[in-house]
Amino acid sequence: MFDKLPDLIDPVYSSQHDKRFVARVNQERFPRLKQLLVSTEHDVEVDVHFYYHPQYKMHAFDMKLGTVFTLECQRSLKSFDYPSSSSVTGVFVESMALAEELPSDVEVYELSEEKISLMDLVEDELMLSVPLSAIDDASEMDYQNPPEEDALPEDKELEKKENPFAALKGLKDNPN
């Protein structure tokens, strides 16, 4: 297993030669992902296999990622570890018109240049794995709602006041 992924690769060449990249990369190396995390102490396990897809007749890849995100719980505002794993199958096309008949579970990447950044490809998938509102299931709020007997005095006075519409109800029942 490598410690580094190559940054720029030629996806067509890689798929023609059945290339596979397996590495363990620290989260610190992903600048956009780093902004979403409390800590970047964990590594990302990356396994990317490039090949020519016989069914779609396109250059394709399978990518598997596994890591643990350290996020801030939106309920308790404490950090917690959120394990994440994902796998994606993608194809490279020269024009998006070629991708219209592909199944919806296949990711489509338009090749605008000869080489692509493998690190950006991995980072994009990692960012999709981060929850929008991270909540630790084991967390509790630091405050609790007060019990009914501890209700504020104004609330008790409001409960004791007579309903102002009670007089109107009496007129409705007795029209004379």
Disulfide bonds with the S-S distance in Angstrom:
none
